[in-house]
Amino acid sequence: MTIIPVRSGLSRRGLLRALPPLAAAVTIPAGKSLAAGSYATFLDGVRRDAEAKGIPSDIISRALALTRVPNPKVIKLDRHQPEFTLTWAQYREKVLTQEKVAAGKAAVAQNRKTFEEVSAHYSVDMPPLSGIWGLESYYGRITGNFHIIDALATLAYEGRRASFFRSELMKALKILGDGDITPEAMKGSYAGAMGQPQFMPSAYLTYAQSFPAGGPRNIWTSIPDILASIANYLAKCGWRSGEPWGQPVQMPDSLTQSQIGRQNTRTLDAWMQAGVRREDGSRFSRGDVSGAIVRPDGEGGEAFMVYHNFNVIRRYNPSDYYALGVGLMGNMTT
């Protein structure tokens, strides 16, 4: 769920996986260094703040023992984020691979009962659960192997958004204090996104669930908890069960880019009057439903009619590419 503001709409994790290895050199700005002494002073302050919040001292000690000096690999990944443009067609080819679709179909088939139970409990349809699980962690295959405390402490110490990451660090320590996971097992991305849903600690505290309720919230290895946590996120963001996220459409060249986009909502009757049709050329079955047209690559590119639930998916990651990827992956795997 940690994103990088590039025009492609790729999540930070997805972008980094698509890039070649980064340069090894790390440049430290003036006034900052990787010296253990100054970092130790910083960690002492973290310890005091955590103790003041009532987090057990033994948990704090175990967690901070995982970070002795700022992690140079975290710094490198945080600072070297090349910006480049991917078209929607290129993004789709990278993200919606045959291999990932096959893995998604297998994951859904193996866990169909859990999918159905979670879907019914949270009133969230199965496709977005599969789609998000697939895009965030390749159905559990790629979750990140950084110790979260080490990564967040490094970024809080020297990062570009030190205040944000210090807040996330304190929330991660709270999670450890609550006993949901051990410091050693709390792993994820270099930016602090955790487990298979890739929740930041703040999102974990707000949305993570155990399923059935009552046990620790394990978004690292428990598939019921992973699916329930994703479903709870979508439910709290306003998911409407039984409604589609969107669908591919045909649209006439007479409609310009300025007349479409997520903010330009019309009834399907109005869109049909403008010449918009389903992908197969037929008319929409209902004209009173409101939607908007997204055409990421502009004239000549794929076009999609998107509805309320599309914007709910964007609450997970505010990218049209991501929301389209989730929607299509969900449709193809459930």
Secondary structure, 3 states (H helix, E strand, C coil): CCECCCCCCCEHHHHHHHCCCCCCCCCCCCCCCCCHHHHHHHHHHHHHHHHHCCCCHHHHHHHHCCCCCCCHHHHHHHHCCCCCCCCHHHHHHHHCCHHHHHHHHHHHHHCHHHHHHHHHHHCCCHHHHHHHHHHHHCCCCCCCCEEHHHHHHHHHHHCCCHHHHHHHHHHHHHHHHHCCCCCCCCEECCCCCECCCCECHHHHHHHCCCCCCCCCCCCCCCHHHHHHHHHHHHHHCCCCCCCCCEEEEECCCCCCHHHCCCCCCEEHHHHHHCCCEECCCCCCCCCCCEEEEECCCCCCCCEEEECHHHHHHHHHCCCHHHHHHHHHHHHHHC
